[in-house]
Amino acid sequence: MNAITPSTARSLSHVTDWVFDLDNTLYPRTCNLFAQIDVRITHYVMEIAQLDFDAARALQKGYYRDHGTTLNGLMLKHKVDPDHFLDTVHAIDYAPVAPHPELVAAIRGLPGRKFILTNGDVGHARAVLTRLGGADLFEHIHDIRAMTYVPKPHKSAYDGILALHAIDPTRAVMFDDLEKNLTVPHDIGMSTVQVVADEAFVHDQVEAWELGRSSGPHVHHITDNLAHFLANLP
């Protein structure tokens, strides 16, 4: 499967601004890069909350689900230092991200400006883009610090990048692996694309809700092959 066309599908021929999530969107979830971060987050929660692994894992995922990121939950509930958290959990091996010249070429060929909107940080995004071979692809990386640590799916996370770059949402599209992160873009007039893993993908570090696909009105297109989708735009 390269793409599913929901009943909400619409042409992207009008788009002039292309906004991409980073993790599990610009690289495939199957490379398990985020699994490294995920485990480091669990150990961070273990230390902060003085919990065993399973209890920390449950708390971590609860914060992620309810507050957009585990970091946001930890800041609200435990007053953690966000810079210490981000530096700790992103100390990973980026080798699993393979160069992807087809994706880089497809993004480079898009008409208009390209942005990243990520709940991660700029350093992490640059490391991923360097591995992909597209360090120079994007006009701007709008990260969790630029969001003042209020992440997607909160509306302010989107408002910030739109205002900073004078992006007209009716001429923009948002790509994200989590369908919940496409609700606000849809509501403000952006087109939306959910980038999903192959249906056979399973992993101990991934909750079922993270892999969910939606045919709701806020998801206009679904694809499990972003490079192919971008090279064959609707």
C-alpha positions as CSV (number, residue, x, y, z in Angstrom):
1,M,0.0,0.0,0.0
2,N,1.4,3.4,-1.0
3,A,-1.6,5.5,-0.3
4,I,-5.2,5.3,0.9
5,T,-7.6,7.9,-0.4
6,P,-10.2,8.7,2.2
7,S,-13.5,10.3,1.3
8,T,-12.0,13.6,2.6
9,A,-9.2,13.5,-0.1
10,R,-8.5,16.8,-1.9
11,S,-6.1,18.0,-4.4
12,L,-2.8,19.5,-3.2
13,S,-2.2,21.6,-6.4
14,H,-2.9,24.8,-4.5
15,V,-0.2,24.2,-1.8
16,T,2.6,26.7,-1.5
17,D,3.8,25.8,2.1
18,W,4.7,22.3,3.1
19,V,4.9,21.5,6.8
20,F,6.4,18.2,7.9
21,D,6.6,16.4,11.2
22,L,10.0,14.7,11.8
23,D,9.9,11.5,13.8
24,N,8.3,8.5,12.1
25,T,7.3,10.8,9.2
26,L,10.5,11.8,7.4
27,Y,12.0,8.4,8.3
28,P,10.1,5.1,8.5
29,R,8.9,4.0,11.9
30,T,10.3,0.5,11.0
31,C,13.9,1.8,11.4
32,N,13.0,2.0,15.2
33,L,15.0,5.2,15.7
34,F,12.4,6.6,18.0
35,A,12.4,3.4,20.0
36,Q,15.9,4.4,21.3
37,I,14.5,7.7,22.4
38,D,11.4,6.0,23.9
39,V,13.5,3.7,26.1
40,R,15.6,6.6,27.2
41,I,12.5,8.5,28.2
42,T,11.3,5.6,30.2
43,H,14.6,5.5,32.2
44,Y,14.3,9.3,32.7
45,V,10.8,8.9,34.1
46,M,12.1,6.0,36.3
47,E,14.7,8.4,37.9
48,I,12.4,11.4,38.2
49,A,9.4,9.6,39.6
50,Q,11.3,6.8,41.4
51,L,9.3,4.1,39.7
52,D,10.2,0.7,38.3
53,F,10.3,0.2,34.5
54,D,6.7,-0.9,34.0
55,A,5.2,1.8,36.2
56,A,7.4,4.5,34.6
57,R,6.4,3.2,31.1
58,A,2.7,3.5,32.0
59,L,3.2,7.0,33.3
60,Q,5.3,8.0,30.3
61,K,2.7,6.9,27.8
62,G,-0.1,8.5,29.9
63,Y,1.7,11.9,29.8
64,Y,2.4,11.4,26.0
65,R,-1.2,10.7,25.3
66,D,-2.7,13.4,27.6
67,H,-0.2,16.2,27.2
68,G,1.2,15.8,23.7
69,T,4.7,14.9,24.9
70,T,6.1,13.1,27.9
71,L,8.2,16.2,28.4
72,N,5.1,18.4,28.7
73,G,3.7,16.1,31.4
74,L,7.0,16.0,33.3
75,M,7.3,19.8,33.2
76,L,3.7,20.2,34.4
77,K,3.8,17.5,37.1
78,H,7.5,17.3,38.1
79,K,9.0,20.6,37.1
80,V,11.8,19.0,35.1
81,D,14.4,21.1,33.2
82,P,13.5,20.7,29.6
83,D,17.0,21.2,28.3
84,H,18.3,18.5,30.5
85,F,15.5,16.2,29.4
86,L,16.1,16.9,25.6
87,D,19.8,16.5,25.8
88,T,19.5,13.2,27.7
89,V,16.8,11.5,25.6
90,H,18.4,12.5,22.3
91,A,21.8,11.0,23.1
92,I,21.2,8.1,20.6
93,D,22.7,6.3,17.6
94,Y,21.4,7.8,14.4
95,A,22.8,5.1,12.2
96,P,19.4,3.3,11.7
97,V,18.3,6.3,9.6
98,A,19.4,5.4,6.0
99,P,20.1,8.0,3.3
100,H,16.9,8.4,1.2
101,P,17.7,10.2,-2.0
102,E,14.2,9.6,-3.5
103,L,12.5,11.3,-0.6
104,V,15.1,14.2,-0.6
105,A,14.5,14.7,-4.3
106,A,10.8,14.6,-3.9
107,I,10.8,17.2,-1.2
108,R,13.3,19.4,-3.0
109,G,11.0,19.4,-6.1
110,L,8.0,20.6,-4.2
111,P,6.8,24.1,-5.3
112,G,7.1,26.5,-2.5
113,R,8.6,26.6,1.0
114,K,9.3,23.6,3.2
115,F,9.2,23.5,7.0
116,I,9.6,21.1,9.9
117,L,7.3,21.3,12.9
118,T,8.5,18.8,15.5
119,N,7.9,18.1,19.2
120,G,11.6,17.1,19.2
121,D,14.5,19.7,19.2
122,V,16.5,21.3,16.4
123,G,19.7,19.2,17.1
124,H,17.8,16.0,16.8
125,A,16.1,17.2,13.6
126,R,19.4,18.2,12.0
127,A,21.0,14.8,12.9
128,V,18.1,13.0,11.2
129,L,18.2,15.3,8.1
130,T,21.9,14.8,7.8
131,R,21.5,11.0,7.7
132,L,18.7,11.3,5.1
133,G,20.9,13.5,2.9
134,G,18.7,16.6,3.2
135,A,20.4,18.9,5.7
136,D,19.6,21.9,3.5
137,L,16.0,21.0,2.5
138,F,14.0,23.1,4.9
139,E,13.4,26.8,5.3
140,H,13.0,26.5,9.1
141,I,12.9,23.9,11.8
142,H,10.2,24.9,14.4
143,D,11.0,22.7,17.4
144,I,9.7,22.2,20.9
145,R,11.7,25.2,22.2
146,A,10.2,27.5,19.6
147,M,6.8,26.2,20.7
148,T,7.7,27.3,24.3
149,Y,7.4,23.6,25.2
150,V,3.7,23.5,24.4
151,P,3.6,20.7,21.8
152,K,1.4,19.5,19.0
153,P,-1.5,18.8,19.1
154,H,-2.1,22.1,21.1
155,K,-3.2,24.8,18.7
156,S,-0.5,27.3,19.9
157,A,2.2,24.9,18.4
158,Y,0.8,25.5,15.0
159,D,-0.1,29.1,15.4
160,G,3.6,29.9,16.2
161,I,5.0,28.7,12.9
162,L,2.2,30.1,10.9
163,A,2.7,33.6,12.4
164,L,6.5,33.5,12.2
165,H,6.5,32.7,8.5
166,A,3.2,34.3,7.4
167,I,1.9,31.0,6.2
168,D,-1.6,31.0,4.9
169,P,-3.1,27.8,6.2
170,T,-5.5,27.5,3.3
171,R,-2.4,27.2,1.0
172,A,-0.5,24.8,3.3
173,V,-0.4,21.1,4.1
174,M,0.6,19.2,7.3
175,F,2.2,15.8,7.2
176,D,2.3,13.8,10.5
177,D,2.3,10.2,11.6
178,L,-0.2,10.8,14.4
179,E,-3.7,11.5,13.3
180,K,-4.4,13.5,16.5
181,N,-1.8,16.0,15.3
182,L,-3.8,16.6,12.1
183,T,-7.0,17.8,13.9
184,V,-5.9,21.4,14.4
185,P,-4.4,21.8,10.9
186,H,-7.7,20.6,9.4
187,D,-9.7,22.9,11.6
188,I,-7.7,26.0,10.6
189,G,-7.9,25.2,6.9
190,M,-4.7,23.2,6.1
191,S,-4.7,20.1,4.0
192,T,-3.5,17.0,5.9
193,V,-1.6,13.8,5.2
194,Q,-1.1,11.0,7.7
195,V,2.1,9.1,7.1
196,V,1.7,5.6,8.6
197,A,3.8,2.5,9.1
198,D,3.2,-0.7,7.1
199,E,0.2,-2.5,8.6
200,A,2.4,-5.4,9.6
201,F,4.6,-3.3,11.8
202,V,4.6,-4.1,15.5
203,H,7.1,-3.1,18.2
204,D,7.3,-3.4,22.0
205,Q,7.9,0.3,22.3
206,V,4.8,1.4,20.3
207,E,1.3,1.6,21.7
208,A,-1.6,0.5,19.5
209,W,-3.0,4.0,19.5
210,E,0.2,5.4,18.1
211,L,-0.3,3.3,14.9
212,G,-3.9,4.2,14.4
213,R,-5.2,5.2,11.0
214,S,-8.1,7.5,10.7
215,S,-10.8,8.0,8.0
216,G,-12.1,11.0,10.0
217,P,-12.7,14.4,8.4
218,H,-9.4,15.7,9.7
219,V,-7.3,13.2,7.6
220,H,-7.4,14.0,3.9
221,H,-4.8,11.6,2.7
222,I,-3.0,8.5,4.2
223,T,0.3,7.0,2.9
224,D,2.9,4.5,4.0
225,N,5.4,5.7,1.4
226,L,6.0,9.4,1.6
227,A,8.5,9.6,-1.2
228,H,6.0,7.9,-3.6
229,F,3.2,10.2,-2.4
230,L,5.2,13.4,-3.0
231,A,6.3,12.2,-6.4
232,N,2.7,11.5,-7.4
233,L,0.8,14.3,-5.8
234,P,-3.0,14.3,-6.0
